[in-house]
Amino acid sequence: VLILINAVTLGLETSPDAIAAFGPLLTAIDRAILGVFVVELAIRLVVYRTRFFRDPWRIFDLFVVGFAMIPTTGSLSVLRALRILRVLRLIS
């Protein structure tokens, strides 16, 4: 559910009208969901230890969430949009 909510908020962040109307709320939702993703990854790292890196989906999540933590300013800000790719997990 959080992945879908995050995908919707990322989509809304591309709309100037949505940013004008709900910018602070979208930012707060975005940061809260990113925080949940970071905590989830941390828990998985503690539980699985070295086995964490044997599952391609966990490595994928690590890279996607890692890129999402890059500040939004600068040339690498586009990489934050990779979080939308987490929706692929729902398909599998």
Backbone atoms as SQL, in Angstrom:
CREATE TABLE atoms (id INTEGER PRIMARY KEY, chain TEXT, resi INTEGER, resn TEXT, atom TEXT, x REAL, y REAL, z REAL);
INSERT INTO atoms VALUES
  (1, 'A', 1, 'VAL', 'N', 0.833, -1.184, 0.000),
  (2, 'A', 1, 'VAL', 'CA', 0.000, 0.000, 0.000),
  (3, 'A', 1, 'VAL', 'C', 0.882, 1.254, 0.000),
  (4, 'A', 2, 'LEU', 'N', 1.958, 1.216, 0.812),
  (5, 'A', 2, 'LEU', 'CA', 2.842, 2.381, 0.846),
  (6, 'A', 2, 'LEU', 'C', 3.530, 2.608, -0.491),
  (7, 'A', 3, 'ILE', 'N', 3.846, 1.540, -1.187),
  (8, 'A', 3, 'ILE', 'CA', 4.471, 1.676, -2.502),
  (9, 'A', 3, 'ILE', 'C', 3.524, 2.382, -3.461),
  (10, 'A', 4, 'LEU', 'N', 2.256, 2.017, -3.430),
  (11, 'A', 4, 'LEU', 'CA', 1.277, 2.663, -4.300),
  (12, 'A', 4, 'LEU', 'C', 1.057, 4.126, -3.918),
  (13, 'A', 5, 'ILE', 'N', 0.968, 4.398, -2.619),
  (14, 'A', 5, 'ILE', 'CA', 0.801, 5.787, -2.169),
  (15, 'A', 5, 'ILE', 'C', 2.009, 6.609, -2.582),
  (16, 'A', 6, 'ASN', 'N', 3.204, 6.028, -2.449),
  (17, 'A', 6, 'ASN', 'CA', 4.416, 6.721, -2.846),
  (18, 'A', 6, 'ASN', 'C', 4.437, 6.992, -4.345),
  (19, 'A', 7, 'ALA', 'N', 3.966, 6.044, -5.138),
  (20, 'A', 7, 'ALA', 'CA', 3.906, 6.248, -6.586),
  (21, 'A', 7, 'ALA', 'C', 2.960, 7.396, -6.928),
  (22, 'A', 8, 'VAL', 'N', 1.834, 7.470, -6.239),
  (23, 'A', 8, 'VAL', 'CA', 0.875, 8.554, -6.487),
  (24, 'A', 8, 'VAL', 'C', 1.476, 9.901, -6.092),
  (25, 'A', 9, 'THR', 'N', 2.125, 9.963, -4.934),
  (26, 'A', 9, 'THR', 'CA', 2.710, 11.238, -4.516),
  (27, 'A', 9, 'THR', 'C', 3.838, 11.666, -5.453),
  (28, 'A', 10, 'LEU', 'N', 4.633, 10.704, -5.934),
  (29, 'A', 10, 'LEU', 'CA', 5.680, 11.049, -6.902),
  (30, 'A', 10, 'LEU', 'C', 5.071, 11.594, -8.184),
  (31, 'A', 11, 'GLY', 'N', 3.972, 11.006, -8.610),
  (32, 'A', 11, 'GLY', 'CA', 3.285, 11.511, -9.794),
  (33, 'A', 11, 'GLY', 'C', 2.741, 12.911, -9.573),
  (34, 'A', 12, 'LEU', 'N', 2.169, 13.156, -8.407),
  (35, 'A', 12, 'LEU', 'CA', 1.628, 14.479, -8.104),
  (36, 'A', 12, 'LEU', 'C', 2.724, 15.529, -8.002),
  (37, 'A', 13, 'GLU', 'N', 3.924, 15.120, -7.590),
  (38, 'A', 13, 'GLU', 'CA', 5.026, 16.072, -7.479),
  (39, 'A', 13, 'GLU', 'C', 5.511, 16.577, -8.835),
  (40, 'A', 14, 'THR', 'N', 5.066, 15.950, -9.908),
  (41, 'A', 14, 'THR', 'CA', 5.440, 16.420, -11.244),
  (42, 'A', 14, 'THR', 'C', 4.474, 17.479, -11.764),
  (43, 'A', 15, 'SER', 'N', 3.379, 17.681, -11.058),
  (44, 'A', 15, 'SER', 'CA', 2.376, 18.651, -11.475),
  (45, 'A', 15, 'SER', 'C', 2.569, 19.968, -10.726),
  (46, 'A', 16, 'PRO', 'N', 2.807, 21.052, -11.454),
  (47, 'A', 16, 'PRO', 'CA', 2.954, 22.356, -10.774),
  (48, 'A', 16, 'PRO', 'C', 1.710, 22.757, -9.989),
  (49, 'A', 17, 'ASP', 'N', 0.533, 22.410, -10.496),
  (50, 'A', 17, 'ASP', 'CA', -0.711, 22.743, -9.784),
  (51, 'A', 17, 'ASP', 'C', -0.802, 21.991, -8.458),
  (52, 'A', 18, 'ALA', 'N', -0.447, 20.715, -8.479),
  (53, 'A', 18, 'ALA', 'CA', -0.494, 19.917, -7.251),
  (54, 'A', 18, 'ALA', 'C', 0.533, 20.418, -6.247),
  (55, 'A', 19, 'ILE', 'N', 1.706, 20.789, -6.726),
  (56, 'A', 19, 'ILE', 'CA', 2.735, 21.321, -5.831),
  (57, 'A', 19, 'ILE', 'C', 2.274, 22.638, -5.218),
  (58, 'A', 20, 'ALA', 'N', 1.636, 23.483, -6.021),
  (59, 'A', 20, 'ALA', 'CA', 1.143, 24.766, -5.517),
  (60, 'A', 20, 'ALA', 'C', 0.075, 24.561, -4.444),
  (61, 'A', 21, 'ALA', 'N', -0.786, 23.570, -4.651),
  (62, 'A', 21, 'ALA', 'CA', -1.888, 23.344, -3.719),
  (63, 'A', 21, 'ALA', 'C', -1.481, 22.504, -2.505),
  (64, 'A', 22, 'PHE', 'N', -0.654, 21.482, -2.734),
  (65, 'A', 22, 'PHE', 'CA', -0.372, 20.510, -1.670),
  (66, 'A', 22, 'PHE', 'C', 1.114, 20.254, -1.450),
  (67, 'A', 23, 'GLY', 'N', 1.977, 21.167, -1.865),
  (68, 'A', 23, 'GLY', 'CA', 3.417, 20.963, -1.795),
  (69, 'A', 23, 'GLY', 'C', 3.936, 20.483, -0.449),
  (70, 'A', 24, 'PRO', 'N', 3.661, 21.200, 0.646),
  (71, 'A', 24, 'PRO', 'CA', 4.170, 20.753, 1.950),
  (72, 'A', 24, 'PRO', 'C', 3.619, 19.395, 2.381),
  (73, 'A', 25, 'LEU', 'N', 2.366, 19.143, 2.078),
  (74, 'A', 25, 'LEU', 'CA', 1.767, 17.850, 2.428),
  (75, 'A', 25, 'LEU', 'C', 2.423, 16.723, 1.634),
  (76, 'A', 26, 'LEU', 'N', 2.621, 16.934, 0.334),
  (77, 'A', 26, 'LEU', 'CA', 3.277, 15.910, -0.491),
  (78, 'A', 26, 'LEU', 'C', 4.694, 15.639, -0.010),
  (79, 'A', 27, 'THR', 'N', 5.403, 16.682, 0.373),
  (80, 'A', 27, 'THR', 'CA', 6.760, 16.516, 0.890),
  (81, 'A', 27, 'THR', 'C', 6.751, 15.729, 2.193),
  (82, 'A', 28, 'ALA', 'N', 5.809, 16.026, 3.060),
  (83, 'A', 28, 'ALA', 'CA', 5.717, 15.312, 4.339),
  (84, 'A', 28, 'ALA', 'C', 5.392, 13.836, 4.118),
  (85, 'A', 29, 'ILE', 'N', 4.451, 13.565, 3.224),
  (86, 'A', 29, 'ILE', 'CA', 4.101, 12.168, 2.919),
  (87, 'A', 29, 'ILE', 'C', 5.295, 11.453, 2.316),
  (88, 'A', 30, 'ASP', 'N', 5.979, 12.122, 1.412),
  (89, 'A', 30, 'ASP', 'CA', 7.152, 11.545, 0.750),
  (90, 'A', 30, 'ASP', 'C', 8.231, 11.182, 1.766),
  (91, 'A', 31, 'ARG', 'N', 8.522, 12.084, 2.663),
  (92, 'A', 31, 'ARG', 'CA', 9.554, 11.834, 3.676),
  (93, 'A', 31, 'ARG', 'C', 9.145, 10.750, 4.657),
  (94, 'A', 32, 'ALA', 'N', 7.878, 10.717, 5.033),
  (95, 'A', 32, 'ALA', 'CA', 7.402, 9.695, 5.965),
  (96, 'A', 32, 'ALA', 'C', 7.513, 8.303, 5.340),
  (97, 'A', 33, 'ILE', 'N', 7.098, 8.191, 4.091),
  (98, 'A', 33, 'ILE', 'CA', 7.166, 6.900, 3.420),
  (99, 'A', 33, 'ILE', 'C', 8.616, 6.485, 3.216),
  (100, 'A', 34, 'LEU', 'N', 9.469, 7.418, 2.848),
  (101, 'A', 34, 'LEU', 'CA', 10.885, 7.108, 2.699),
  (102, 'A', 34, 'LEU', 'C', 11.465, 6.633, 4.031),
  (103, 'A', 35, 'GLY', 'N', 11.048, 7.245, 5.119),
  (104, 'A', 35, 'GLY', 'CA', 11.493, 6.812, 6.446),
  (105, 'A', 35, 'GLY', 'C', 11.080, 5.380, 6.744),
  (106, 'A', 36, 'VAL', 'N', 9.856, 5.031, 6.386),
  (107, 'A', 36, 'VAL', 'CA', 9.379, 3.658, 6.581),
  (108, 'A', 36, 'VAL', 'C', 10.216, 2.691, 5.748),
  (109, 'A', 37, 'PHE', 'N', 10.522, 3.073, 4.503),
  (110, 'A', 37, 'PHE', 'CA', 11.335, 2.215, 3.642),
  (111, 'A', 37, 'PHE', 'C', 12.731, 2.021, 4.226),
  (112, 'A', 38, 'VAL', 'N', 13.311, 3.073, 4.775),
  (113, 'A', 38, 'VAL', 'CA', 14.652, 2.970, 5.373),
  (114, 'A', 38, 'VAL', 'C', 14.623, 2.051, 6.596),
  (115, 'A', 39, 'VAL', 'N', 13.622, 2.215, 7.445),
  (116, 'A', 39, 'VAL', 'CA', 13.494, 1.357, 8.630),
  (117, 'A', 39, 'VAL', 'C', 13.293, -0.098, 8.198),
  (118, 'A', 40, 'GLU', 'N', 12.475, -0.317, 7.189),
  (119, 'A', 40, 'GLU', 'CA', 12.253, -1.675, 6.685),
  (120, 'A', 40, 'GLU', 'C', 13.564, -2.304, 6.215),
  (121, 'A', 41, 'LEU', 'N', 14.341, -1.551, 5.448),
  (122, 'A', 41, 'LEU', 'CA', 15.623, -2.075, 4.977),
  (123, 'A', 41, 'LEU', 'C', 16.583, -2.345, 6.133),
  (124, 'A', 42, 'ALA', 'N', 16.605, -1.462, 7.112),
  (125, 'A', 42, 'ALA', 'CA', 17.480, -1.659, 8.268),
  (126, 'A', 42, 'ALA', 'C', 17.112, -2.932, 9.027),
  (127, 'A', 43, 'ILE', 'N', 15.827, -3.145, 9.211),
  (128, 'A', 43, 'ILE', 'CA', 15.367, -4.359, 9.898),
  (129, 'A', 43, 'ILE', 'C', 15.748, -5.597, 9.086),
  (130, 'A', 44, 'ARG', 'N', 15.555, -5.536, 7.777),
  (131, 'A', 44, 'ARG', 'CA', 15.924, -6.676, 6.936),
  (132, 'A', 44, 'ARG', 'C', 17.429, -6.950, 6.987),
  (133, 'A', 45, 'LEU', 'N', 18.244, -5.891, 7.004),
  (134, 'A', 45, 'LEU', 'CA', 19.692, -6.069, 7.113),
  (135, 'A', 45, 'LEU', 'C', 20.072, -6.744, 8.427),
  (136, 'A', 46, 'VAL', 'N', 19.418, -6.361, 9.509),
  (137, 'A', 46, 'VAL', 'CA', 19.705, -6.964, 10.812),
  (138, 'A', 46, 'VAL', 'C', 19.261, -8.431, 10.829),
  (139, 'A', 47, 'VAL', 'N', 18.097, -8.703, 10.295),
  (140, 'A', 47, 'VAL', 'CA', 17.560, -10.062, 10.337),
  (141, 'A', 47, 'VAL', 'C', 18.331, -11.002, 9.408),
  (142, 'A', 48, 'TYR', 'N', 18.565, -10.571, 8.178),
  (143, 'A', 48, 'TYR', 'CA', 19.178, -11.456, 7.187),
  (144, 'A', 48, 'TYR', 'C', 20.704, -11.414, 7.182),
  (145, 'A', 49, 'ARG', 'N', 21.271, -10.376, 7.736),
  (146, 'A', 49, 'ARG', 'CA', 22.729, -10.162, 7.738),
  (147, 'A', 49, 'ARG', 'C', 23.289, -10.334, 6.331),
  (148, 'A', 50, 'THR', 'N', 24.231, -11.229, 6.128),
  (149, 'A', 50, 'THR', 'CA', 24.860, -11.376, 4.802),
  (150, 'A', 50, 'THR', 'C', 23.917, -12.004, 3.780),
  (151, 'A', 51, 'ARG', 'N', 22.909, -12.738, 4.256),
  (152, 'A', 51, 'ARG', 'CA', 21.929, -13.320, 3.322),
  (153, 'A', 51, 'ARG', 'C', 21.081, -12.253, 2.648),
  (154, 'A', 52, 'PHE', 'N', 21.066, -11.055, 3.223),
  (155, 'A', 52, 'PHE', 'CA', 20.327, -9.940, 2.643),
  (156, 'A', 52, 'PHE', 'C', 20.725, -9.735, 1.188),
  (157, 'A', 53, 'PHE', 'N', 22.016, -9.871, 0.897),
  (158, 'A', 53, 'PHE', 'CA', 22.546, -9.571, -0.426),
  (159, 'A', 53, 'PHE', 'C', 22.383, -10.721, -1.417),
  (160, 'A', 54, 'ARG', 'N', 21.744, -11.794, -1.011),
  (161, 'A', 54, 'ARG', 'CA', 21.494, -12.924, -1.917),
  (162, 'A', 54, 'ARG', 'C', 20.182, -12.797, -2.679),
  (163, 'A', 55, 'ASP', 'N', 19.316, -11.925, -2.235),
  (164, 'A', 55, 'ASP', 'CA', 18.017, -11.743, -2.887),
  (165, 'A', 55, 'ASP', 'C', 18.071, -10.503, -3.778),
  (166, 'A', 56, 'PRO', 'N', 17.874, -10.673, -5.081),
  (167, 'A', 56, 'PRO', 'CA', 17.944, -9.527, -5.994),
  (168, 'A', 56, 'PRO', 'C', 16.944, -8.416, -5.662),
  (169, 'A', 57, 'TRP', 'N', 15.765, -8.765, -5.167),
  (170, 'A', 57, 'TRP', 'CA', 14.775, -7.733, -4.839),
  (171, 'A', 57, 'TRP', 'C', 15.243, -6.875, -3.671),
  (172, 'A', 58, 'ARG', 'N', 15.924, -7.483, -2.697),
  (173, 'A', 58, 'ARG', 'CA', 16.427, -6.700, -1.568),
  (174, 'A', 58, 'ARG', 'C', 17.520, -5.740, -2.024),
  (175, 'A', 59, 'ILE', 'N', 18.390, -6.203, -2.909),
  (176, 'A', 59, 'ILE', 'CA', 19.445, -5.335, -3.448),
  (177, 'A', 59, 'ILE', 'C', 18.817, -4.208, -4.259),
  (178, 'A', 60, 'PHE', 'N', 17.818, -4.547, -5.051),
  (179, 'A', 60, 'PHE', 'CA', 17.085, -3.540, -5.824),
  (180, 'A', 60, 'PHE', 'C', 16.499, -2.482, -4.888),
  (181, 'A', 61, 'ASP', 'N', 15.833, -2.920, -3.821),
  (182, 'A', 61, 'ASP', 'CA', 15.255, -1.984, -2.857),
  (183, 'A', 61, 'ASP', 'C', 16.330, -1.113, -2.221),
  (184, 'A', 62, 'LEU', 'N', 17.469, -1.698, -1.901),
  (185, 'A', 62, 'LEU', 'CA', 18.557, -0.947, -1.296),
  (186, 'A', 62, 'LEU', 'C', 19.030, 0.181, -2.211),
  (187, 'A', 63, 'PHE', 'N', 19.190, -0.117, -3.499),
  (188, 'A', 63, 'PHE', 'CA', 19.616, 0.915, -4.439),
  (189, 'A', 63, 'PHE', 'C', 18.536, 1.978, -4.641),
  (190, 'A', 64, 'VAL', 'N', 17.300, 1.549, -4.790),
  (191, 'A', 64, 'VAL', 'CA', 16.213, 2.500, -5.028),
  (192, 'A', 64, 'VAL', 'C', 16.045, 3.441, -3.834),
  (193, 'A', 65, 'VAL', 'N', 16.033, 2.893, -2.640),
  (194, 'A', 65, 'VAL', 'CA', 15.871, 3.728, -1.443),
  (195, 'A', 65, 'VAL', 'C', 17.116, 4.578, -1.234),
  (196, 'A', 66, 'GLY', 'N', 18.285, 4.021, -1.525),
  (197, 'A', 66, 'GLY', 'CA', 19.517, 4.800, -1.416),
  (198, 'A', 66, 'GLY', 'C', 19.512, 6.001, -2.337),
  (199, 'A', 67, 'PHE', 'N', 19.095, 5.801, -3.586),
  (200, 'A', 67, 'PHE', 'CA', 19.005, 6.924, -4.520),
  (201, 'A', 67, 'PHE', 'C', 17.947, 7.928, -4.086),
  (202, 'A', 68, 'ALA', 'N', 16.886, 7.453, -3.444),
  (203, 'A', 68, 'ALA', 'CA', 15.826, 8.356, -2.992),
  (204, 'A', 68, 'ALA', 'C', 16.316, 9.283, -1.891),
  (205, 'A', 69, 'MET', 'N', 17.379, 8.895, -1.203),
  (206, 'A', 69, 'MET', 'CA', 17.888, 9.718, -0.116),
  (207, 'A', 69, 'MET', 'C', 18.848, 10.804, -0.606),
  (208, 'A', 70, 'ILE', 'N', 19.181, 10.784, -1.899),
  (209, 'A', 70, 'ILE', 'CA', 20.024, 11.831, -2.472),
  (210, 'A', 70, 'ILE', 'C', 19.222, 13.131, -2.462),
  (211, 'A', 71, 'PRO', 'N', 19.835, 14.245, -2.057),
  (212, 'A', 71, 'PRO', 'CA', 19.094, 15.513, -2.037),
  (213, 'A', 71, 'PRO', 'C', 18.472, 15.834, -3.399),
  (214, 'A', 72, 'THR', 'N', 17.347, 16.523, -3.375),
  (215, 'A', 72, 'THR', 'CA', 16.602, 16.795, -4.604),
  (216, 'A', 72, 'THR', 'C', 17.270, 17.826, -5.494),
  (217, 'A', 73, 'THR', 'N', 18.241, 18.534, -5.006),
  (218, 'A', 73, 'THR', 'CA', 18.933, 19.497, -5.846),
  (219, 'A', 73, 'THR', 'C', 20.130, 18.826, -6.497),
  (220, 'A', 74, 'GLY', 'N', 20.486, 19.298, -7.665),
  (221, 'A', 74, 'GLY', 'CA', 21.646, 18.749, -8.342),
  (222, 'A', 74, 'GLY', 'C', 21.258, 17.863, -9.496),
  (223, 'A', 75, 'SER', 'N', 22.263, 17.428, -10.219),
  (224, 'A', 75, 'SER', 'CA', 22.018, 16.646, -11.432),
  (225, 'A', 75, 'SER', 'C', 21.537, 15.230, -11.145),
  (226, 'A', 76, 'LEU', 'N', 21.751, 14.731, -9.942),
  (227, 'A', 76, 'LEU', 'CA', 21.327, 13.368, -9.615),
  (228, 'A', 76, 'LEU', 'C', 19.906, 13.296, -9.060),
  (229, 'A', 77, 'SER', 'N', 19.208, 14.423, -9.014),
  (230, 'A', 77, 'SER', 'CA', 17.866, 14.429, -8.438),
  (231, 'A', 77, 'SER', 'C', 16.888, 13.561, -9.220),
  (232, 'A', 78, 'VAL', 'N', 17.152, 13.352, -10.493),
  (233, 'A', 78, 'VAL', 'CA', 16.274, 12.510, -11.309),
  (234, 'A', 78, 'VAL', 'C', 16.291, 11.074, -10.803),
  (235, 'A', 79, 'LEU', 'N', 17.395, 10.649, -10.214),
  (236, 'A', 79, 'LEU', 'CA', 17.502, 9.284, -9.725),
  (237, 'A', 79, 'LEU', 'C', 16.519, 8.994, -8.595),
  (238, 'A', 80, 'ARG', 'N', 16.057, 10.037, -7.918),
  (239, 'A', 80, 'ARG', 'CA', 15.071, 9.835, -6.858),
  (240, 'A', 80, 'ARG', 'C', 13.780, 9.251, -7.410),
  (241, 'A', 81, 'ALA', 'N', 13.497, 9.530, -8.664),
  (242, 'A', 81, 'ALA', 'CA', 12.276, 9.019, -9.284),
  (243, 'A', 81, 'ALA', 'C', 12.321, 7.513, -9.480),
  (244, 'A', 82, 'LEU', 'N', 13.461, 6.906, -9.274),
  (245, 'A', 82, 'LEU', 'CA', 13.559, 5.454, -9.395),
  (246, 'A', 82, 'LEU', 'C', 12.667, 4.731, -8.393),
  (247, 'A', 83, 'ARG', 'N', 12.227, 5.452, -7.361),
  (248, 'A', 83, 'ARG', 'CA', 11.335, 4.815, -6.389),
  (249, 'A', 83, 'ARG', 'C', 10.070, 4.296, -7.041),
  (250, 'A', 84, 'ILE', 'N', 9.697, 4.906, -8.137),
  (251, 'A', 84, 'ILE', 'CA', 8.493, 4.443, -8.834),
  (252, 'A', 84, 'ILE', 'C', 8.679, 3.002, -9.306),
  (253, 'A', 85, 'LEU', 'N', 9.924, 2.596, -9.490),
  (254, 'A', 85, 'LEU', 'CA', 10.205, 1.231, -9.933),
  (255, 'A', 85, 'LEU', 'C', 9.894, 0.189, -8.859),
  (256, 'A', 86, 'ARG', 'N', 9.731, 0.627, -7.625),
  (257, 'A', 86, 'ARG', 'CA', 9.356, -0.334, -6.573),
  (258, 'A', 86, 'ARG', 'C', 7.988, -0.948, -6.864),
  (259, 'A', 87, 'VAL', 'N', 7.208, -0.292, -7.693),
  (260, 'A', 87, 'VAL', 'CA', 5.902, -0.839, -8.073),
  (261, 'A', 87, 'VAL', 'C', 6.095, -2.171, -8.799),
  (262, 'A', 88, 'LEU', 'N', 7.244, -2.355, -9.443),
  (263, 'A', 88, 'LEU', 'CA', 7.535, -3.621, -10.119),
  (264, 'A', 88, 'LEU', 'C', 7.486, -4.798, -9.152),
  (265, 'A', 89, 'ARG', 'N', 7.803, -4.555, -7.905),
  (266, 'A', 89, 'ARG', 'CA', 7.732, -5.632, -6.905),
  (267, 'A', 89, 'ARG', 'C', 6.315, -6.152, -6.765),
  (268, 'A', 90, 'LEU', 'N', 5.349, -5.274, -6.929),
  (269, 'A', 90, 'LEU', 'CA', 3.958, -5.698, -6.788),
  (270, 'A', 90, 'LEU', 'C', 3.544, -6.619, -7.929),
  (271, 'A', 91, 'ILE', 'N', 4.146, -6.411, -9.097),
  (272, 'A', 91, 'ILE', 'CA', 3.815, -7.251, -10.248),
  (273, 'A', 91, 'ILE', 'C', 4.327, -8.666, -10.040),
  (274, 'A', 92, 'SER', 'N', 5.517, -8.780, -9.475),
  (275, 'A', 92, 'SER', 'CA', 6.077, -10.121, -9.262),
  (276, 'A', 92, 'SER', 'C', 5.384, -10.790, -8.093);
